């Protein structure tokens, strides 16, 4: 089995963490070696950057914010993800650079070309094998996230900001957008409405269709 990078993306509260954990459980039942990480974070330095980025009391310029997300990413990619992929591990990642495109370009309005260039420096050109983009409404996702307790700095940014983020994620699902952004790799949009069990089945089907060897492993484990 070769290493694979599978990314989960979507608006706040879309169910990324829930579905990532469920896919990991399915893969591990199938005997697939698998690790999970989230952005920002995943390394000691990244976790400190995460604390700054999500601190509701922090005031950050939009460019500072974008570069901090990318600094966390650079550390995670070079010290953790690349070695794991080289060792043949399947890496499941909760958010990657499509989040920067959605939040800092779509939401904040930073110039896309600048962000794409800086992001390339952060990732070293690493392209996910598959991005599972959970399609969900920002309003419904925020309401789920709010039920968990106090809002973090990004959640506090208001309905208009999060609507722009949702619109950006919708664009990323389009074939023409993907054709003009080859650095993003293959993206599959999965409807994230319904129960967690229903979404899990859709995610599993999508991964099986796009990465057949992983799908066959999961199917053999169920049979
Ligand atoms: N960000 C991140 C940027 O601005 N730029 C970047 O480059 C990057 C990488 C990260 C923040 O940083 C921003 C985006 C974010 O604002 P985070 O806490 O990691 O912060 O944020 P989220 O990824 O949004 O985490 P959430 O936990 O809010 O969302 P998830 O992971 O999508 O949702 P999940 O699975 O935790 O589920 C949320 C709740 O809904 C329930 C769960 O049990 C949970 O309570 N749930 C369901 N309920 C009913 N039906 C279902 N199908 C359900 N699925 C889950």
Boltz pocket constraint, residues with backbone or C-beta under 6 A from the ligand:
constraints:
  - pocket:
      binder: B
      contacts: [[A, 10], [A, 11], [A, 12], [A, 13], [A, 14], [A, 15], [A, 16], [A, 17], [A, 18], [A, 19], [A, 38], [A, 39], [A, 40], [A, 54], [A, 69], [A, 94], [A, 95], [A, 96], [A, 97], [A, 99], [A, 100], [A, 101], [A, 103], [A, 104], [A, 141], [A, 144], [A, 145], [A, 148], [A, 154], [A, 155], [A, 192], [A, 193], [A, 194], [A, 195], [A, 196], [A, 197], [A, 199]]
      max_distance: 6.0
